Amino acid sequence: MLLKIYLKELKDCFRDRRTLFLTVLLPIVMMTGLTFFYEQLVSGDEGETYTLAVDQSFGKEEEKILAGFDNIDIVKSSDPEKTLEDGDAAAALVLSPDFISKIESGQEASVTMVGDSFSQKSSNLMSLVSNALSIYEKTVISERLQAQGTDLKLIQPFTIDQKEMSEEDPNINLIAMLIPLILSIAIGIGAGPAASDLFAGEKERKTMEALLMTPVKRPTLLFAKWLTIATIGAVTGIITLIVVAIEINLLTENLRKAVSFGDNAGLVIGFGVLVSVIYAMFTASLLMLTSVIGKTVKESQSYSTPIMMLAVFPTMITTGIGVNELSFQHFAIPVLNLFSLLKELLFGVINYEHILITIASNLICMIIIFIIGRILFLKDKWVMN
C-alpha cells in the first residue's frame, strides 16, 4: 500500500506541468546562469582594456611609466576628472606640473589618482596604475642610490617568498562555495512546490478528508508523501548537479581547470550523491512540517521561504574557512555540514569521521522533525481545513 501511494503521488507531481517546470527546469536554468556568472568572475580581467584619463601635458616621458601595461589606454583631456565623471574613462591620473623634471632634479612631486572604488573596472585600473607607479618609484630610488655609490641591498635587506600550503587551483575555493549553494537551492526549489501541494494543497482543495476516509493508515500516508517530497528534492538536486558538472566540463575554462579529484574521483562523487540524498530527506522533513501547519498553499510557501534562505548563512561562514580549519561543529550542524563536507570533498579530502558526523546529525534532526510532523498529522486540527 505504501508503494502504491508513493508511486501515485510521484506521478501526480510530475504530471503537473507547472510543478515539473518549478522542480526541474527552473533550478537547472538558475544554476546554469550561476555557473556562467562564476566563470566570468574567475576569468578576471584577461583581455580587458581600461581607459585612463590624463592631463594634456602628459608627455612621452610620463607614458613610459605605463609602458609595461598594454591594457591601459591613455586619453588626454583638459579636465581628466570631468572625463571620468562623464563615463569616458575608468579612472583619472593627475600629475603635478613638470612631474618628470622635478623627479630628475630631486624636487618634490605629487600624483593624484581619481576613481570609483565601488566599480570593479575602476578598482582594477587604479591597482594597475599603482603598480606601475610603485615600479617607477623603485627605479628612481635605485638610480639615486647607485649615483651615490650606495649598495642596493641596503633598501632590500631580505626577500619574501610566499608559498601556498595547497597546490590546488585557487578557483577550487569558489567551486567549493558554488556547488553546495547550487545543491541546496535546487533541492529547496524542487521539493518546495510538491511539499506545499501534497499537504496544504490537499486541505485547500478539500480532498484531504476524502483521502483520510480510505483504509490507509495516517502514518503510512504521511510517510508516502514525505518520501515523494524527498525523492523529488533528491532527483532535482542530482539532475542539477549533473547538468552543472557537464557545463563546467564542456563550457567553462577556468572552473574546469580547478576541478581535479585524481584517484579519489569515484569516492568523491559517490559521497557527494549520498550527502545530496540525505540533505534532500532533511529538507523534505522541514517542508513537510511547514505544509502540515499551513492551511493553504500560499501560507505553506510563506512558512517554507526561510528554509530556502538557510543556504545563505553557511555560504558566508564557510567561504573564509580553510579545509584544515573545519572542526566538529561544522559537520554537526545541519545545512552548515552540507557546505563543509562538500568543501572537503571538492578539495579531494575524504574524512570518514566527518562524513559519519554529517549523516548522523542530519538523520537525527530529520527523525525529530518527522516525529513532530507525524504527531500533528494524527490530529484533525492540523489535517482538516
KEFIKE-438614 format. One record per residue: z, x, y of N, C-alpha, C in turn. Coordinates in steps of 0.05 Angstrom, whole numbers, padded with zeros to 5 digits, always signed. Example, Ala and Ser with C-alpha at 12.3 -4.5 7.8 and 13.67 -1.06 7.14 Angstrom:
REM residues 2
+00156+00264-00114+00156+00246-00090+00156+00264-00066+00142+00257-00045+00143+00273-00021+00157+00258+00001
REM end
This chain:
REM residues 385
+00000+00017-00024+00000+00000+00000+00000+00017+00025+00016+00039+00024+00017+00057+00047-00011+00069+00053-00024+00078+00032-00051+00090+00036-00071+00069+00047-00070+00044+00038-00088+00024+00047-00084+00018+00077-00058+00016+00085-00053+00011+00113-00061+00035+00130-00056+00058+00120-00063+00083+00135-00093+00085+00139-00109+00080+00118-00138+00081+00120-00149+00059+00138-00136+00036+00137-00145+00013+00154-00141+00020+00183-00117+00030+00190-00111+00037+00218-00129+00060+00227-00135+00078+00210-00152+00101+00217-00180+00092+00223-00190+00074+00206-00217+00063+00211-00218+00047+00236-00198+00031+00242-00197+00015+00266-00197+00033+00291-00183+00055+00290-00182+00073+00313-00209+00086+00318-00223+00095+00297-00248+00108+00301-00271+00089+00304-00266+00063+00299-00287+00043+00302-00290+00036+00332-00268+00038+00346-00268+00032+00375-00281+00054+00390-00303+00049+00404-00318+00069+00418-00302+00082+00441-00287+00065+00455-00270+00075+00476-00250+00095+00466-00237+00088+00445-00217+00106+00433-00230+00131+00422-00254+00128+00410-00268+00151+00400-00275+00170+00422-00283+00159+00445-00290+00176+00468-00265+00191+00479-00243+00176+00481-00219+00188+00492-00207+00208+00473-00209+00204+00447-00195+00221+00427-00211+00245+00419-00238+00243+00421-00254+00266+00411-00272+00278+00433-00288+00262+00445-00308+00273+00464-00295+00283+00490-00276+00267+00501-00264+00275+00526-00249+00302+00524-00232+00307+00503-00219+00333+00501-00238+00356+00499-00260+00351+00484-00280+00373+00480-00293+00379+00506-00301+00359+00522-00314+00364+00548-00295+00378+00567-00269+00369+00567-00250+00382+00585-00245+00411+00577-00242+00416+00552-00236+00443+00543-00260+00461+00546-00284+00450+00543-00308+00466+00548-00309+00475+00577-00303+00457+00596-00302+00465+00624-00281+00485+00629-00258+00482+00616-00236+00501+00620-00243+00529+00609-00257+00529+00587-00266+00555+00575-00284+00570+00593-00304+00556+00604-00323+00569+00623-00310+00577+00649-00289+00562+00657-00275+00569+00681-00260+00595+00677-00247+00598+00654-00232+00623+00649-00251+00647+00645-00275+00641+00633-00295+00663+00630-00304+00672+00658-00308+00654+00676-00315+00661+00703-00293+00676+00717-00268+00668+00711-00245+00680+00723-00242+00709+00715-00246+00715+00688-00243+00742+00679-00267+00760+00684-00289+00747+00692-00313+00762+00698-00309+00780+00722-00289+00772+00739-00283+00788+00762-00305+00786+00783-00309+00809+00797-00329+00809+00818-00353+00826+00811-00360+00826+00785-00383+00842+00776-00409+00830+00789-00424+00848+00803-00448+00839+00815-00444+00823+00841-00420+00819+00849-00414+00804+00873-00416+00823+00897-00429+00813+00918-00432+00828+00943-00415+00814+00965-00404+00830+00982-00387+00820+01003-00397+00828+01031-00396+00810+01050-00405+00815+01077-00382+00823+01094-00384+00846+01107-00363+00856+01125-00373+00857+01153-00359+00844+01171-00367+00844+01199-00354+00867+01214-00371+00882+01228-00361+00905+01244-00372+00904+01272-00361+00921+01289-00370+00921+01317-00397+00935+01320-00410+00930+01343-00437+00941+01348-00436+00972+01349-00413+00983+01356-00410+01012+01358-00407+01026+01331-00406+01010+01310-00403+01021+01283-00428+01037+01275-00426+01064+01276-00449+01081+01271-00452+01091+01243-00470+01110+01239-00475+01121+01213-00452+01137+01202-00437+01150+01219-00414+01165+01210-00392+01147+01199-00389+01124+01212-00369+01105+01202-00379+01092+01176-00405+01088+01174-00417+01076+01150-00412+01094+01125-00410+01120+01130-00406+01139+01107-00379+01133+01094-00360+01122+01109-00334+01116+01097-00337+01096+01074-00356+01077+01078-00360+01056+01058-00384+01062+01040-00394+01087+01041-00419+01093+01027-00416+01090+00996-00393+01094+00986-00389+01093+00956-00386+01064+00946-00387+01045+00963-00383+01017+00955-00409+01002+00961-00426+01000+00940-00452+00988+00944-00451+00958+00947-00429+00946+00939-00427+00916+00940-00416+00906+00967-00415+00924+00987-00406+00916+01013-00430+00917+01032-00437+00893+01043-00459+00891+01063-00447+00890+01091-00456+00908+01108-00445+00911+01135-00462+00894+01154-00449+00877+01170-00462+00861+01190-00450+00868+01217-00466+00878+01235-00456+00886+01262-00456+00862+01280-00435+00860+01296-00432+00837+01313-00417+00846+01338-00422+00832+01360-00408+00837+01385-00379+00828+01383-00374+00809+01366-00347+00798+01362-00343+00794+01332-00334+00815+01317-00331+00813+01288-00312+00790+01279-00291+00786+01294-00272+00764+01287-00285+00737+01289-00302+00734+01310-00316+00708+01313-00336+00704+01290-00348+00726+01281-00367+00724+01259-00352+00715+01233-00328+00726+01230-00311+00718+01207-00303+00689+01209-00295+00680+01232-00287+00652+01236-00310+00633+01231-00335+00641+01237-00358+00624+01233-00367+00623+01204-00354+00640+01187-00361+00640+01158-00384+00657+01151-00393+00674+01170-00416+00692+01164-00407+00718+01152-00382+00722+01148-00371+00747+01135-00345+00740+01121-00338+00756+01101-00314+00751+01086-00290+00765+01098-00295+00785+01114-00274+00800+01128-00286+00815+01152-00269+00824+01169-00278+00838+01193-00262+00865+01195-00276+00886+01203-00264+00912+01206-00269+00921+01235-00247+00926+01249-00248+00934+01277-00236+00962+01280-00251+00982+01288-00242+01009+01292-00237+01014+01321-00219+01032+01327-00214+01039+01355-00238+01054+01366-00242+01054+01392-00265+01067+01404-00266+01097+01397-00290+01107+01392-00294+01135+01385-00276+01143+01361-00277+01126+01341-00259+01130+01318-00263+01157+01304-00288+01164+01297-00293+01189+01283-00287+01213+01300-00293+01211+01326-00288+01234+01344-00258+01239+01346-00243+01218+01348-00214+01221+01350-00202+01233+01325-00213+01224+01302-00203+01235+01276-00209+01265+01275-00233+01273+01283-00241+01301+01281-00226+01319+01301-00218+01307+01323-00203+01323+01343-00172+01321+01339-00164+01306+01319-00136+01304+01313-00121+01284+01330-00135+01267+01344-00122+01247+01361-00116+01222+01344-00099+01205+01356-00091+01181+01342-00113+01160+01343-00119+01148+01320-00139+01127+01318-00127+01103+01302-00139+01080+01306-00128+01056+01292-00150+01041+01278-00142+01026+01258-00160+01009+01243-00148+00981+01240-00163+00961+01246-00154+00933+01243-00172+00918+01224-00159+00907+01203-00174+00891+01184-00166+00862+01187-00185+00844+01188-00180+00816+01191-00193+00801+01167-00177+00784+01154-00187+00769+01131-00169+00746+01125-00177+00732+01104-00161+00709+01095-00150+00715+01067-00124+00719+01066-00112+00726+01040-00112+00703+01020-00117+00678+01030-00119+00655+01013-00147+00653+01000-00165+00669+01010-00192+00669+00998-00195+00692+00979-00204+00686+00954-00207+00707+00934-00228+00727+00943-00250+00717+00954-00271+00735+00963-00262+00753+00985-00248+00742+01005-00238+00758+01027-00217+00778+01018-00200+00770+00999-00180+00788+00989-00192+00812+00974-00213+00806+00959-00227+00827+00944-00240+00847+00963-00253+00836+00984-00266+00854+01004-00245+00871+01019-00223+00859+01027-00203+00875+01041-00192+00897+01023-00189+00891+00997-00179+00911+00978-00199+00934+00976-00225+00927+00975-00246+00948+00973-00246+00966+00998-00244+00953+01022-00244+00968+01047-00219+00985+01049-00196+00975+01040-00171+00991+01040-00174+01015+01022-00186+01012+00999-00190+01035+00981-00208+01055+00994-00230+01046+01007-00248+01065+01020-00234+01080+01042-00218+01066+01058-00203+01079+01080-00182+01099+01069-00170+01092+01046-00150+01110+01034-00163+01136+01025-00187+01133+01012-00202+01156+01003-00209+01174+01027-00219+01161+01049-00226+01176+01073-00202+01190+01085-00179+01176+01085-00154+01188+01096-00146+01213+01080-00148+01211+01054-00140+01234+01037-00160+01258+01042-00185+01251+01046-00205+01272+01051-00199+01286+01077-00192+01271+01098-00186+01282+01124-00161+01300+01122-00140+01291+01108-00116+01306+01105-00122+01332+01090-00138+01330+01069-00144+01354+01053-00159+01375+01070-00178+01365+01086-00193+01384+01103-00175+01397+01124-00156+01382+01135-00138+01394+01155-00120+01414+01142-00110+01409+01118-00093+01428+01105-00107+01453+01097-00132+01450+01087-00148+01473+01079-00154+01490+01104-00159+01477+01127-00164+01492+01151-00140+01509+01160-00116+01500+01153-00092+01515+01160-00084+01534+01137-00099+01534+01115-00093+01552+01093-00070+01542+01076-00065+01516+01076-00043+01504+01060-00054+01496+01033-00038+01501+01012-00045+01493+00985-00044+01463+00983-00065+01451+00971-00067+01422+00969-00046+01411+00950-00035+01427+00932-00014+01418+00913+00012+01409+00928+00015+01418+00953+00039+01410+00967+00040+01381+00973+00016+01368+00976+00015+01340+00982+00012+01323+00957+00008+01336+00934+00007+01322+00909+00022+01338+00887+00048+01337+00889+00064+01354+00871+00063+01345+00841+00055+01321+00836+00052+01311+00808+00031+01289+00807+00022+01285+00783+00002+01264+00778+00015+01242+00761+00005+01218+00764+00015+01195+00749-00005+01186+00729+00002+01185+00704-00015+01176+00682-00003+01151+00670-00015+01128+00676-00006+01102+00666-00019+01095+00640-00004+01089+00620-00014+01083+00594-00004+01056+00584-00022+01039+00574-00014+01013+00564-00001+01016+00536+00020+01000+00532+00033+01000+00506+00015+00990+00484-00001+00970+00491-00020+00958+00472-00048+00966+00479-00065+00970+00459-00093+00977+00463-00111+00952+00464-00098+00928+00465-00113+00903+00465-00127+00900+00492-00149+00885+00491-00164+00878+00516-00145+00862+00534-00144+00869+00560-00126+00854+00578-00132+00824+00579-00156+00816+00573-00164+00788+00574-00151+00772+00552-00140+00785+00531-00128+00771+00509-00104+00755+00519-00091+00766+00539-00068+00751+00550-00076+00725+00563-00100+00724+00574-00110+00699+00586-00117+00680+00564-00129+00690+00542-00135+00672+00519-00110+00662+00507-00089+00679+00506-00064+00670+00494-00051+00648+00510-00059+00645+00536-00049+00623+00552-00069+00599+00549-00094+00605+00547-00115+00584+00546-00114+00568+00520-00112+00581+00497-00114+00567+00471-00091+00548+00467-00065+00556+00471-00044+00536+00468-00046+00513+00488-00054+00519+00512-00058+00498+00532-00079+00478+00524-00101+00488+00514-00123+00471+00504-00113+00454+00480-00099+00467+00462-00089+00453+00438-00070+00430+00445-00050+00436+00462-00030+00416+00469-00042+00393+00484-00060+00399+00503-00073+00377+00518-00091+00361+00500-00107+00374+00483-00125+00359+00465-00110+00341+00446-00089+00351+00435-00073+00334+00416-00061+00311+00431-00050+00315+00455-00038+00294+00470-00058+00273+00479-00082+00282+00488-00103+00263+00497-00114+00248+00473-00116+00262+00450-00128+00250+00427-00110+00229+00414-00084+00235+00412-00065+00217+00399-00055+00195+00417-00056+00199+00444-00044+00180+00463-00056+00152+00461-00082+00149+00463-00094+00122+00461-00088+00107+00435-00089+00122+00413-00083+00110+00387-00054+00101+00385-00036+00117+00395-00007+00111+00395-00002+00086+00411-00013+00084+00435-00009+00061+00452-00020+00035+00440-00042+00038+00426-00055+00014+00414-00041+00004+00389-00031+00023+00373-00020+00015+00347+00007+00001+00349+00021+00004+00370+00047-00010+00373+00047-00028+00397+00045-00016+00421+00045-00032+00445+00021-00051+00446-00001-00041+00437-00026-00058+00436-00023-00082+00418-00010-00077+00395-00006-00099+00376+00013-00120+00389+00033-00111+00403+00051-00130+00416+00037-00145+00438+00021-00131+00454+00007-00144+00476-00013-00164+00466-00026-00159+00444-00046-00177+00433-00034-00200+00416-00007-00199+00413+00007-00219+00397+00000-00218+00367-00009-00195+00358-00016-00192+00329+00006-00178+00313+00027-00168+00327+00048-00155+00312+00064-00175+00295+00068-00199+00305+00082-00219+00289+00068-00226+00263+00042-00229+00265+00026-00235+00241+00027-00211+00221+00027-00187+00233+00028-00163+00216+00055-00161+00201+00076-00169+00215+00103-00167+00202+00107-00188+00181+00091-00209+00182+00094-00230+00162+00082-00223+00135+00066-00202+00134+00055-00193+00109+00077-00181+00091+00072-00179+00065+00093-00168+00047+00099-00138+00050+00088-00126+00070+00092-00097+00073+00119-00092+00087+00134-00074+00077+00160-00067+00090+00155-00053+00116+00174-00058+00135+00171-00046+00161+00170-00015+00161+00188-00002+00146+00187+00027+00145+00159+00037+00136+00148+00023+00116+00121+00031+00106+00100+00028+00128+00102+00006+00142+00083+00000+00164+00086+00021+00186+00111+00027+00192+00116+00047+00213+00106+00075+00205+00111+00083+00180+00102+00109+00171+00071+00111+00171+00058+00089+00163+00029+00089+00162+00017+00092+00190+00029+00078+00209+00019+00080+00237+00025+00108+00248+00049+00119+00242+00055+00146+00252+00036+00166+00240+00030+00163+00214+00012+00182+00201-00016+00180+00213-00024+00156+00221-00050+00153+00234-00051+00168+00260-00030+00165+00276-00028+00179+00302-00029+00209+00298-00013+00219+00279-00012+00247+00273-00039+00258+00264-00053+00243+00247-00079+00251+00237-00099+00253+00259-00100+00233+00277-00119+00233+00299-00113+00257+00318-00087+00262+00323-00080+00284+00340-00088+00311+00328-00082+00314+00302-00089+00339+00288-00119+00343+00287-00134+00322+00280-00163+00325+00279-00175+00332+00306-00165+00318+00327-00175+00324+00354-00169+00352+00362-00145+00362+00357-00137+00389+00363-00154+00409+00349-00157+00406+00323-00172+00425+00307-00202+00425+00315-00214+00401+00319-00242+00400+00327-00246+00413+00354-00227+00408+00372-00229+00421+00399-00227+00451+00397-00209+00461+00380-00206+00490+00377-00231+00502+00364-00243+00488+00345-00268+00498+00333-00290+00500+00353-00293+00479+00369-00314+00479+00390-00309+00501+00410-00284+00504+00419-00277+00525+00438-00282+00553+00426-00275+00557+00400-00279+00582+00387-00309+00589+00385-00325+00569+00379-00354+00573+00378-00365+00580+00406-00356+00566+00426-00365+00571+00453-00357+00599+00462-00332+00607+00456-00323+00634+00463-00340+00655+00449-00347+00650+00424-00362+00670+00408-00391+00671+00416-00403+00649+00424-00432+00648+00429-00439+00648+00459-00422+00636+00475-00430+00631+00503-00414+00647+00524-00395+00663+00515-00380+00679+00534-00382+00708+00526-00377+00726+00545-00378+00754+00540-00351+00768+00541-00337+00763+00563-00311+00776+00567-00290+00765+00548-00289+00739+00544-00269+00727+00526-00275+00735+00497-00301+00737+00490-00307+00744+00463-00298+00773+00457-00301+00790+00476-00293+00818+00471-00263+00821+00468-00248+00802+00480-00219+00804+00479-00207+00796+00452-00222+00779+00436-00212+00768+00411-00219+00787+00388-00199+00798+00375-00204+00814+00351-00179+00815+00334-00180+00801+00311-00157+00799+00294-00157+00820+00272-00179+00833+00268-00180+00854+00247-00177+00842+00219-00161+00855+00203-00158+00846+00175-00141+00821+00173-00127+00814+00194-00109+00790+00193-00122+00764+00202-00149+00765+00205-00163+00741+00216-00157+00716+00200-00158+00719+00173-00153+00695+00156-00126+00684+00159-00106+00701+00160-00078+00692+00163-00073+00680+00191-00084+00693+00211-00081+00683+00238-00093+00655+00241-00117+00651+00231-00130+00624+00232-00114+00604+00216-00106+00612+00192-00091+00594+00175-00065+00584+00187-00049+00603+00197-00024+00596+00210-00029+00581+00236-00051+00587+00250-00057+00572+00274-00063+00543+00268-00077+00537+00247-00083+00510+00239-00057+00496+00230-00040+00510+00215-00015+00499+00206+00003+00491+00230+00005+00508+00249+00021+00502+00273+00009+00479+00288-00017+00477+00289-00030+00455+00303-00023+00428+00290-00023+00428+00263-00017+00403+00249+00013+00395+00253+00031+00415+00252+00059+00410+00256+00064+00399+00285+00050+00412+00304+00054+00402+00332+00042+00374+00335+00020+00368+00322+00009+00341+00323+00028+00321+00312+00042+00328+00290+00062+00310+00279+00086+00306+00298+00094+00327+00311+00116+00325+00330+00108+00308+00354+00084+00312+00364+00073+00296+00387+00070+00267+00379+00061+00262+00354+00058+00235+00344+00084+00220+00344+00106+00234+00337+00132+00221+00337+00141+00213+00365+00136+00230+00384+00143+00223+00412+00126+00200+00423+00100+00201+00417+00082+00180+00427+00088+00153+00413+00095+00155+00387+00102+00131+00372+00127+00118+00385+00147+00134+00392+00171+00124+00405+00165+00110+00431+00148+00123+00448+00142+00111+00474+00126+00085+00470+00110+00083+00449+00094+00059+00444+00112+00036+00434+00131+00043+00418+00150+00023+00407+00167+00011+00430+00175+00028+00449+00191+00019+00471+00174+00003+00491+00149+00011+00495+00132-00003+00515+00124-00031+00505+00124-00050+00524+00117-00077+00517+00087-00081+00519+00073-00065+00536+00045-00066+00539+00033-00039+00536+00006-00038+00534-00008-00012+00532-00003+00004+00557-00005-00009+00580-00001+00005+00605+00027+00016+00608+00046+00001+00600+00074+00011+00601+00078+00034+00582+00066+00032+00558+00068+00054+00539+00055+00080+00549+00032+00077+00562+00019+00101+00574+00035+00113+00596+00050+00096+00611+00067+00106+00632+00090+00123+00621+00101+00114+00598+00122+00129+00585+00111+00155+00573+00086+00155+00563+00076+00178+00549+00065+00199+00568+00061+00192+00594+00050+00212+00613+00067+00237+00615+00093+00235+00617+00109+00260+00618+00105+00278+00594+00100+00266+00571+00095+00282+00546+00070+00299+00550+00050+00288+00562+00025+00303+00567+00030+00326+00586+00050+00323+00604+00056+00344+00624+00074+00366+00613+00084+00362+00589+00103+00382+00578+00090+00409+00576+00063+00409+00571+00050+00435+00567+00049+00453+00592+00054+00441+00615+00053+00457+00640+00075+00478+00641+00099+00470+00632+00122+00488+00635+00121+00512+00616+00114+00509+00590+00111+00532+00573+00089+00551+00582+00068+00540+00595+00047+00558+00605+00058+00576+00626+00075+00566+00644+00086+00582+00665+00107+00602+00654+00121+00594+00634+00143+00610+00623+00132+00634+00607+00112+00629+00590+00102+00650+00572+00082+00668+00584+00070+00660+00607+00049+00677+00619+00060+00705+00626+00084+00706+00637+00094+00732+00646+00112+00746+00625+00111+00737+00600+00128+00749+00579+00110+00764+00559+00117+00789+00554+00103+00804+00534+00109+00795+00506+00091+00802+00487+00095+00794+00459+00121+00805+00448+00127+00830+00455+00152+00843+00445+00177+00832+00458+00174+00816+00479+00198+00804+00493+00205+00776+00483+00188+00765+00466+00194+00738+00455+00218+00740+00436+00237+00721+00440+00261+00721+00424+00265+00694+00411+00289+00690+00399+00294+00667+00382+00290+00641+00397+00300+00639+00422+00298+00613+00436+00269+00605+00442+00251+00625+00444+00223+00618+00449+00210+00604+00425+00221+00608+00402+00210+00596+00378+00227+00572+00368+00250+00569+00380+00268+00547+00371+00264+00522+00388+00252+00524+00412+00249+00502+00430+00221+00489+00425+00219+00464+00417+00193+00451+00413+00176+00453+00438+00150+00453+00433+00129+00456+00454+00128+00484+00463+00150+00496+00472+00150+00524+00480+00143+00542+00456+00153+00534+00432+00148+00551+00409+00118+00551+00401+00104+00529+00408+00075+00529+00403+00061+00551+00419+00067+00553+00444+00055+00573+00461+00064+00602+00452+00089+00604+00446+00100+00631+00438+00087+00641+00412+00086+00623+00392+00076+00631+00366+00046+00637+00367+00031+00619+00381+00002+00624+00383-00004+00649+00399+00014+00655+00418+00010+00680+00433+00013+00704+00415+00033+00703+00397+00036+00724+00378+00012+00727+00359+00003+00704+00349-00019+00704+00330-00045+00714+00343-00049+00707+00369-00073+00716+00382-00073+00746+00388-00049+00757+00390-00046+00786+00392-00047+00800+00365-00051+00785+00344-00052+00796+00317-00025+00801+00304-00004+00790+00316+00023+00795+00305+00031+00771+00287+00038+00777+00262+00046+00756+00244+00075+00761+00236+00093+00745+00248+00121+00748+00243+00130+00723+00228+00136+00726+00202+00142+00702+00185+00168+00689+00193+00186+00704+00204+00212+00693+00213+00207+00674+00237+00190+00682+00255+00183+00666+00278+00168+00641+00270+00150+00644+00250+00135+00621+00240+00153+00600+00228+00172+00609+00212+00191+00591+00199+00209+00577+00219+00218+00592+00240+00235+00580+00260+00219+00559+00275+00194+00564+00282+00177+00545+00296+00173+00520+00280+00166+00523+00254+00161+00500+00237+00186+00484+00233+00208+00498+00228+00234+00484+00223+00243+00468+00247+00242+00480+00271+00251+00467+00295+00235+00442+00301+00208+00444+00298+00191+00421+00303+00196+00399+00282+00200+00406+00257+00205+00386+00237+00231+00372+00241+00252+00387+00249+00278+00375+00254+00276+00355+00277+00264+00363+00299+00262+00345+00322+00244+00321+00315+00223+00326+00299+00205+00305+00292+00220+00284+00275+00236+00293+00256+00251+00275+00239+00271+00258+00255+00285+00272+00273+00304+00258+00290+00290+00236+00307+00268+00243+00319+00253+00224+00336+00242+00201+00318+00233+00208+00294+00222+00188+00276+00244+00168+00268+00268+00178+00262+00290+00161+00255+00297+00142+00277+00297+00152+00302+00303+00135+00325+00281+00113+00327+00256+00121+00323+00235+00101+00324+00237+00081+00302+00246+00089+00278+00249+00071+00255+00271+00051+00261+00293+00060+00273+00315+00042+00280+00306+00021+00299+00291+00029+00319+00281+00010+00339+00261-00010+00327+00244+00001+00309+00223-00016+00297+00235-00037+00278+00258-00031+00267+00271-00051+00249+00284-00074+00265+00286-00071+00291+00298-00092+00307+00276-00108+00321+00278-00135+00319+00258-00153+00331+00257-00150+00362+00279-00141+00374+00279-00138+00403+00257-00119+00412+00252-00098+00397+00233-00078+00405+00205-00083+00393+00203-00100+00374+00178-00105+00360+00163-00129+00371+00178-00150+00377+00167-00175+00387+00164-00173+00418+00142-00183+00428+00138-00182+00457+00148-00209+00469
REM end
